[in-house]
Amino acid sequence: MTSPAELYQTHRELLDRAVSAAAARDYWSAFPESPSKKIYGEEAAPAGDRAFTALLGKPFPVDVPGAVGTVATERSPYDVELGVSYPKADPLALIAAARAAVPGWRDAGPAGRAGVAAEILTRLHARVFELAHAVQHTTGQAFVMAFQAGGTHALDRGLEAVACALSATTRLPATTSWTKGDLAMEKTATVVGRGVGLVIGCTTFPTWNGFPGLFASLVTGNPVIVKPHPGAVLPLAITVQVCRQVLAEAGLNPDVVTLAAEEPGDHIAGTLATHPDVRIVDFTGSSEFGDWLEANARQAVVYTEKSGLNTVVVDSTDDYQGLLRNLAFSLSLYSGQMCTTPQNILVPRDGIETDAGHRDPDAFGADLSAALDKLLGDPRRAAGTLGAIVNDHVLGRLEEAASGPGVLHPSAAVSDEQFPGATIRTPVVVRLDAADEKTYTRECFGPVSYLITTDSTAHSLAVFTETVRAHGALSALVHSTSPAVVEAARSAALDAGVHLSENLTGGVFVNQTAAFSDLHGTGANPAATASLTDDWFVAGRFFTLQSRRHVASSS
């Protein structure tokens, strides 16, 4: 058995480096993002493939307190038969088990809990190829993206949350001495978790979005129930399995982390989220359910990441081809099934000035369409960029937008020679006017974007501010060669409460964020109630309780 304190010492260098990186906000990654043989060795990829394949068609080996039967709910967007079943959770049994695990987990202390969390992350990294296949075949991400976003980048986000939680929970000294004249006291400060945590997973980024809340709650002293989306259980089941193994080996109650798999329609999330003992809720998904959680889970602190109207304001550029390439890739990556993918592209009806000459909205739309066709012209490259459509809801929204008026870039089917049964579609871009508010103020998750003509750049900024303040956004982008316009866009973004990117024409894209540097979400607009990872994301998860006692005065 390796104690939590010993695990902390084992991983202290990693944890210290993560704490420093989270404070410095420069580039740093603990987990190499390339699935290269040069980095991971010749056997890592085939071993991960074999490990994933060995899970298919069988009950998944994880214990669940009070299980009541099994569930098998996943369908691979790549048309691969999964057939993995999971123990079906009894919500009340999970809560009781979590509560029973609290004392030992609290006694492990912040450093011990961080050591356990670091060991979990390290073991998940050892299974990253297996995890990537699990992400790919539940979300529809192409393998390389699944390896990165669902594997190494998710691990980085988890470690970032560990670092921030460790910093917050050790800010006050655990023991202090106090003297006042002849009076002397010894005082002890103990970090106490808020209560049972609930992580409600999403179907597109179950690990990337799930790990921050999971590890922030764990390090701050809370047991966690992980409730995956029925369409993407396996990545989080692997995570829970590793968590329980590490906890047990450290002499702790493994029910500190449990899995709540369910049939669609069981509504376990609502039952758990409103239970008096559940005091923390982390959710990524639709605005409808996120709003419901915020309104009804009144006993809990609720961290939500919902949908929004991610916006691009185009005014001018001195690198027109770079703008087009960058924007086309942002619209295409994972078929737009990212919470940060641009939806509304605002262009003045009088057009924009570029290094390639003046472009009116029609010309800009044609050029963007050509950039998409060039990017996605080769089927193999297109499949690797687009991935697969995750479910019929996304496909339905795409088909609805593609069948209406104003289509500038029609959506086309793409074949994948490795997975011929996958549903793969290129993005649709639809021309609208700023007066068409009813259409573009409704979030349309998936490969659907709107090119919206406005009266001027000033009007574009006003539309941007108003729509984001009312409906939320997780990303925004401005293109302009004018310092005054860029400054106005910065002010508009502050008013709207959204992060802003400026003049992206190279290898950084508006829909990607880097752990330890970029914040994700703000909590300042309706799309999210928190940011990954700031002080608020961890501070609401714990209390610091003090005890004090008289001691003999040294005087």
C-alpha positions in Angstrom: 0.0 0.0 0.0 1.2 3.5 -0.9 -0.3 6.2 1.4 -1.7 9.5 0.1 1.3 11.3 1.7 3.7 9.0 -0.1 1.9 9.6 -3.4 2.3 13.3 -2.9 6.0 12.9 -2.4 6.2 10.6 -5.5 4.5 13.3 -7.7 5.7 16.4 -5.9 7.9 17.6 -8.7 5.0 17.2 -11.2 2.6 19.0 -8.8 5.1 21.8 -8.1 5.6 22.3 -11.8 1.9 22.4 -12.4 1.3 25.0 -9.7 4.1 27.2 -11.2 2.6 26.8 -14.7 -0.9 27.7 -13.6 0.5 30.9 -12.0 2.8 31.8 -14.9 0.2 31.1 -17.7 2.9 30.4 -20.3 2.9 27.2 -22.4 3.5 24.0 -20.5 2.1 20.5 -20.9 2.8 17.5 -18.7 1.5 15.0 -21.3 2.9 14.9 -24.9 0.1 15.6 -27.4 1.4 13.7 -30.4 0.7 10.0 -30.6 4.1 9.5 -32.2 6.0 6.3 -31.8 9.1 8.4 -31.2 7.5 9.7 -28.0 5.4 6.7 -26.8 7.3 3.8 -28.3 6.5 1.2 -30.9 4.1 -0.8 -28.7 2.0 1.9 -27.1 -0.5 2.3 -30.0 -1.1 -1.4 -30.7 -1.4 -2.1 -27.0 -4.0 0.6 -26.6 -5.9 -0.7 -29.5 -5.9 -4.2 -28.1 -7.0 -2.9 -24.7 -9.9 -1.1 -26.2 -11.0 -4.0 -28.3 -10.8 -6.3 -25.3 -13.5 -4.1 -23.6 -16.0 -4.5 -26.4 -19.0 -6.8 -26.1 -18.5 -7.4 -22.4 -19.6 -6.0 -19.0 -17.2 -3.2 -18.0 -15.2 -4.2 -14.9 -16.1 -1.5 -12.4 -17.9 -1.9 -9.0 -20.9 0.3 -8.3 -22.5 0.5 -4.9 -26.0 -0.9 -4.9 -26.1 -1.7 -8.6 -29.5 -2.7 -9.9 -28.9 -4.5 -13.2 -26.9 -3.3 -16.2 -27.2 -0.8 -19.1 -25.7 -0.7 -22.5 -26.4 2.6 -24.3 -23.6 3.6 -26.6 -23.5 3.6 -30.3 -20.2 4.4 -32.2 -20.5 7.2 -34.7 -18.1 5.1 -36.7 -20.5 2.2 -36.9 -18.3 0.0 -34.8 -20.3 -2.4 -32.6 -19.4 -1.5 -29.0 -21.7 -3.7 -26.8 -20.2 -2.6 -23.5 -22.5 -2.8 -20.5 -22.2 -1.1 -17.2 -23.7 -1.6 -13.7 -26.9 0.5 -13.5 -26.7 2.9 -10.6 -29.2 3.3 -7.7 -28.9 7.1 -7.0 -29.6 6.8 -3.3 -27.0 4.0 -2.8 -24.4 6.1 -4.6 -25.1 9.1 -2.3 -24.9 6.9 0.8 -21.7 5.4 -0.3 -20.2 8.8 -1.1 -21.1 10.1 2.3 -19.5 7.1 4.0 -16.3 7.8 2.2 -16.0 11.4 3.4 -14.1 11.0 6.7 -11.1 9.1 5.3 -10.9 11.3 2.3 -11.0 14.5 4.4 -8.3 13.1 6.7 -6.0 12.5 3.6 -5.5 16.3 3.6 -4.9 18.6 0.5 -1.4 17.3 -0.2 -2.5 13.6 0.1 -5.5 14.2 -2.1 -3.4 16.0 -4.7 -1.0 13.0 -4.6 -3.8 10.6 -5.2 -5.1 12.8 -8.1 -1.7 13.0 -9.7 -1.4 9.2 -9.5 -4.8 8.8 -11.2 -3.8 11.2 -14.0 -0.4 9.4 -14.4 -2.2 6.0 -14.8 -4.7 7.4 -17.2 -1.8 8.7 -19.3 -0.4 5.2 -19.3 -3.7 4.1 -20.9 -4.0 7.2 -23.2 -4.2 5.2 -26.5 -7.0 3.0 -25.0 -8.7 6.2 -23.7 -8.4 7.8 -27.1 -10.2 4.9 -28.9 -12.9 5.1 -26.3 -13.3 8.8 -26.9 -13.2 8.3 -30.7 -15.9 5.6 -30.8 -18.3 7.4 -28.4 -18.0 11.0 -29.6 -17.1 10.8 -33.2 -13.8 12.7 -32.9 -11.2 11.5 -35.3 -8.4 9.5 -33.6 -5.7 12.2 -33.4 -8.2 14.7 -32.0 -9.5 12.1 -29.6 -5.9 11.4 -28.5 -5.3 15.1 -27.9 -8.6 16.7 -26.8 -9.9 13.5 -25.1 -6.6 12.3 -23.9 -3.5 14.5 -23.3 -5.2 17.9 -23.3 -7.9 16.6 -21.0 -5.2 15.3 -18.6 -3.6 18.7 -18.7 -6.9 20.3 -17.8 -7.3 17.9 -15.0 -3.8 18.5 -13.7 -4.5 22.3 -14.0 -7.5 21.8 -11.7 -5.5 19.8 -9.3 -2.8 22.6 -9.2 -5.4 25.3 -8.6 -7.2 23.3 -6.0 -4.0 22.5 -4.2 -3.0 26.1 -4.2 -6.3 27.3 -2.8 -6.5 24.7 -0.1 -3.0 25.3 1.2 -3.1 29.1 1.1 -3.8 29.1 4.9 -1.3 27.3 7.1 -2.6 24.1 8.6 -1.3 25.0 12.1 -0.5 28.4 13.6 0.6 29.8 17.0 -1.0 32.9 18.4 0.1 35.0 21.3 -1.3 38.1 22.9 0.5 39.2 26.0 0.3 36.3 28.4 -2.3 34.5 26.3 -1.0 31.7 23.9 -3.0 29.5 21.6 -2.4 26.9 19.0 -4.8 26.9 16.0 -5.5 24.2 13.4 -7.2 24.9 10.1 -8.8 21.9 8.3 -10.1 22.0 4.7 -13.5 20.4 4.5 -15.3 19.6 1.3 -18.7 21.2 0.6 -20.3 17.8 0.2 -21.0 15.2 -2.5 -19.9 16.3 -6.0 -21.8 15.4 -9.1 -20.1 15.5 -12.6 -22.6 15.3 -15.4 -20.8 14.3 -18.6 -21.5 15.4 -22.1 -21.5 13.4 -25.3 -18.9 15.3 -27.3 -16.0 16.0 -24.8 -16.6 13.7 -21.8 -13.1 13.8 -20.5 -12.0 17.3 -21.5 -15.1 18.8 -19.9 -15.4 16.3 -17.1 -11.9 16.1 -15.7 -11.7 19.7 -14.3 -14.7 19.4 -12.1 -13.8 15.8 -11.1 -10.3 16.7 -9.9 -11.2 20.1 -8.5 -13.8 18.5 -6.3 -11.5 15.6 -5.3 -8.6 17.7 -4.2 -10.8 20.0 -2.2 -12.1 17.1 -0.2 -15.3 16.0 -1.9 -16.4 12.5 -3.0 -17.6 12.6 -6.6 -20.4 10.7 -8.5 -19.6 10.7 -12.2 -22.8 10.6 -14.3 -21.8 10.1 -18.0 -24.0 10.9 -20.9 -25.6 7.6 -22.1 -23.9 8.1 -25.4 -20.4 8.5 -24.0 -20.0 6.3 -21.0 -16.7 4.4 -21.7 -14.2 7.2 -21.4 -15.5 8.2 -18.0 -16.0 4.5 -16.9 -12.3 4.0 -17.6 -11.6 7.1 -15.5 -13.7 5.9 -12.6 -12.1 2.5 -12.8 -8.6 4.0 -12.4 -9.8 6.3 -9.7 -11.2 3.4 -7.6 -8.0 1.3 -8.2 -5.7 4.1 -7.0 -8.0 4.9 -4.0 -8.1 1.3 -2.9 -4.4 0.8 -3.2 -3.8 3.9 -1.1 -5.9 2.4 1.7 -8.9 4.7 1.0 -12.5 4.0 0.4 -12.9 3.6 -3.4 -16.4 5.0 -3.1 -14.8 8.4 -3.1 -15.5 8.1 -6.8 -18.4 6.2 -8.3 -20.1 5.7 -11.7 -23.8 6.5 -12.3 -24.6 4.9 -15.7 -28.2 5.0 -16.7 -30.7 4.3 -19.4 -31.9 7.3 -21.5 -34.9 8.6 -19.7 -33.9 7.5 -16.2 -33.2 11.1 -15.3 -30.7 10.2 -12.7 -28.9 13.5 -13.2 -32.0 15.5 -12.0 -32.5 13.1 -9.1 -28.9 13.4 -8.0 -28.5 17.1 -8.6 -31.4 18.0 -6.4 -30.6 15.7 -3.5 -29.8 17.6 -0.3 -26.4 15.8 0.1 -25.2 16.7 -3.4 -23.6 20.1 -2.8 -21.5 20.5 -6.0 -22.7 20.0 -9.6 -20.5 20.2 -12.7 -22.4 20.1 -16.0 -21.6 20.5 -19.7 -24.4 20.4 -22.2 -27.5 22.0 -23.4 -28.7 25.4 -22.2 -32.1 23.9 -21.4 -30.9 21.4 -18.8 -28.1 23.8 -17.6 -30.7 26.4 -16.9 -32.8 23.8 -15.1 -29.9 22.8 -12.9 -29.2 26.5 -12.0 -32.8 27.0 -11.1 -33.5 23.8 -9.2 -30.2 22.5 -7.6 -30.6 25.2 -5.0 -28.7 23.4 -2.3 -25.6 23.1 -4.5 -23.0 25.3 -6.1 -23.6 24.7 -9.8 -20.8 25.0 -12.4 -22.3 24.9 -15.9 -21.0 25.2 -19.4 -23.8 25.5 -21.9 -24.3 26.6 -25.5 -23.8 30.0 -26.9 -23.5 32.3 -30.0 -19.8 32.3 -30.7 -19.1 35.3 -32.9 -16.6 36.5 -35.5 -16.4 40.2 -36.3 -14.7 40.8 -39.7 -13.6 44.4 -40.4 -10.3 44.1 -42.4 -7.2 42.1 -42.7 -3.6 42.2 -44.0 -3.5 38.4 -44.4 -6.7 37.5 -46.2 -5.6 34.0 -47.2 -4.5 33.3 -43.6 -7.8 34.5 -42.3 -9.7 32.2 -44.7 -7.6 29.2 -43.9 -7.8 29.7 -40.2 -11.6 30.3 -40.2 -12.3 27.4 -42.5 -10.4 25.1 -40.2 -12.2 26.5 -37.2 -15.6 25.8 -38.8 -14.5 22.3 -39.9 -12.7 20.8 -36.8 -14.8 18.0 -35.4 -17.6 19.0 -37.7 -18.2 22.1 -35.6 -19.3 20.0 -32.6 -17.3 22.1 -30.2 -18.7 24.5 -27.7 -16.3 27.2 -29.0 -16.9 26.8 -32.8 -17.9 30.1 -34.5 -21.5 30.3 -35.5 -22.2 34.0 -36.3 -19.7 35.7 -38.7 -20.5 39.4 -39.0 -19.5 41.3 -42.1 -20.4 44.9 -43.1 -22.6 45.1 -46.1 -20.2 47.5 -47.7 -17.5 44.9 -47.5 -14.0 44.6 -46.0 -10.6 45.8 -47.0 -7.9 43.1 -47.4 -4.4 42.8 -48.8 -6.1 41.0 -51.8 -8.4 44.0 -52.4 -11.9 44.9 -51.4 -14.3 42.1 -50.7 -18.0 42.6 -50.4 -20.1 40.0 -48.4 -20.8 38.0 -51.6 -17.1 37.7 -52.5 -16.2 37.0 -48.9 -18.7 34.2 -48.7 -17.5 32.7 -52.0 -13.8 32.9 -50.8 -14.7 31.2 -47.5 -16.6 28.5 -49.4 -13.5 28.0 -51.6 -11.3 27.8 -48.5 -13.5 25.1 -47.0 -13.5 23.1 -50.3 -9.7 23.3 -50.5 -9.3 22.2 -46.9 -11.8 19.3 -47.2 -11.2 18.4 -50.9 -9.2 15.2 -50.1 -11.5 12.7 -48.5 -8.9 11.2 -46.2 -7.8 14.6 -44.9 -11.4 15.7 -44.6 -12.3 12.6 -42.5 -9.4 13.3 -40.2 -10.5 16.9 -39.7 -14.3 16.5 -39.5 -14.6 13.3 -37.6 -18.1 11.9 -37.5 -21.5 13.4 -36.7 -22.1 12.4 -33.1 -25.9 11.8 -33.2 -29.1 12.3 -35.2 -29.9 15.6 -33.3 -26.8 17.3 -34.8 -27.5 15.8 -38.2 -31.1 17.0 -38.1 -30.0 20.6 -37.3 -27.4 20.4 -40.2 -30.0 19.2 -42.7 -32.5 21.8 -41.6 -30.1 24.6 -42.1 -28.8 23.2 -45.4 -32.3 22.9 -46.8 -33.2 26.6 -46.3 -32.5 29.7 -48.3 -29.2 31.6 -48.5 -26.9 28.6 -48.6 -23.4 29.8 -49.5 -21.5 26.6 -48.9 -23.7 23.5 -49.1 -22.9 20.5 -46.9 -21.6 17.4 -48.6 -21.1 13.8 -47.5 -17.6 12.5 -47.0 -16.6 8.9 -47.1 -14.1 7.3 -44.7 -12.3 4.3 -46.2 -11.5 3.0 -42.7 -15.1 3.4 -41.3 -17.5 3.3 -44.3 -20.5 3.4 -42.0 -19.6 6.7 -40.4 -21.8 9.8 -41.1 -19.5 12.6 -42.1 -20.6 15.9 -43.5 -18.8 19.2 -44.4 -20.0 22.4 -42.9 -22.9 24.5 -44.2 -22.6 28.3 -44.3 -25.8 30.3 -44.7 -26.2 33.9 -45.7 -28.4 36.0 -43.4 -29.0 39.7 -42.7 -28.7 41.3 -39.3 -32.5 41.6 -39.2 -32.8 37.8 -39.2 -32.4 37.7 -35.4 -34.8 34.8 -35.0 -32.4 32.5 -36.8 -29.0 33.5 -35.7 -29.9 34.1 -32.0 -30.7 30.4 -31.7 -27.6 28.3 -31.0 -27.2 25.6 -33.7 -24.7 23.2 -32.4 -22.8 21.4 -35.2 -21.4 22.2 -38.6 -23.7 25.2 -39.2 -22.5 28.8 -39.4 -24.1 32.0 -40.6 -22.5 34.8 -42.6 -24.5 37.9 -41.4 -24.4 41.2 -43.1 -24.5 44.3 -40.9 -24.8 48.0 -41.5 -21.1 48.6 -40.5 -18.4 47.3 -38.2 -19.8 49.4 -35.4 -23.2 47.7 -36.0 -21.4 44.3 -36.0 -19.9 45.1 -32.6 -23.3 46.1 -31.3 -24.9 42.9 -32.6 -22.0 40.9 -31.0 -22.4 42.6 -27.6 -26.2 42.3 -27.5 -26.4 38.7 -28.6 -23.7 37.4 -26.4 -25.0 39.3 -23.3 -28.5 37.8 -24.0 -27.6 34.3 -25.1 -24.0 33.7 -24.1 -20.8 32.7 -25.9 -17.6 30.8 -25.1 -15.4 32.4 -27.8 -15.2 35.5 -30.0 -12.8 36.6 -32.7 -12.2 40.0 -34.4 -10.2 40.6 -37.6 -9.1 44.2 -38.2 -6.1 46.2 -39.2 -7.5 49.2 -37.3 -6.2 49.7 -33.8 -9.3 51.6 -33.0 -11.6 48.8 -34.1 -9.5 46.2 -32.2 -9.8 48.4 -29.1 -13.5 48.7 -29.6 -13.8 44.9 -30.0 -11.9 44.5 -26.7 -14.3 46.8 -25.0 -17.3 45.0 -26.5 -16.0 41.7 -25.4 -15.6 43.0 -21.8 -19.2 44.3 -21.9 -20.4 41.0 -23.3 -18.3 39.0 -20.8 -16.5 36.8 -23.3 -12.9 35.9 -24.1 -11.6 37.5 -27.3 -9.1 36.4 -29.9 -7.6 38.9 -32.4 -6.5 38.4 -36.0 -5.9 34.7 -35.9 -4.3 33.7 -39.2 -1.7 31.1 -38.1 -1.7 27.8 -36.1 -3.8 29.0 -33.2 -7.6 28.7 -33.7 -10.5 30.5 -31.9 -12.1 27.2 -30.9 -9.0 25.8 -29.1 -7.7 26.7 -25.6 -4.5 25.7 -23.9 -4.5 24.4 -20.3 -2.3 26.3 -17.9 -2.7 29.4 -20.1 -6.1 30.1 -21.7 -9.2 30.4 -19.6 -12.2 28.6 -20.9 -15.6 30.1 -20.2 -15.9 33.2 -18.1 -19.0 33.0 -15.9 -19.7 36.5 -17.1 -22.3 35.6 -19.7 -25.1 33.0 -19.9 -23.0 30.3 -21.6 -21.2 29.4 -18.4 -21.2 30.0 -14.6 -17.5 29.5 -14.2 -14.1 29.6 -16.0 -11.6 26.8 -16.4 -9.6 27.3 -14.3 -9.9 30.4 -12.1 -10.1 30.8 -8.3 -13.9 30.7 -8.3 -13.9 27.3 -10.0 -12.2 25.8 -6.9 -13.1 28.2 -4.1 -16.7 27.2 -3.9 -15.9 23.6 -3.4 -14.5 23.7 0.2 -14.6 25.4 3.5 -11.7 25.9 6.0 -12.7 25.2 9.6 -10.6 26.2 12.5 -10.1 24.7 16.0 -8.1 26.4 18.7 -6.7 25.6 22.2 -4.8 27.2 25.0 -1.1 26.3 25.3 1.5 27.4 27.8 2.9 30.7 27.0 6.6 30.7 26.1 7.0 33.9 28.1 
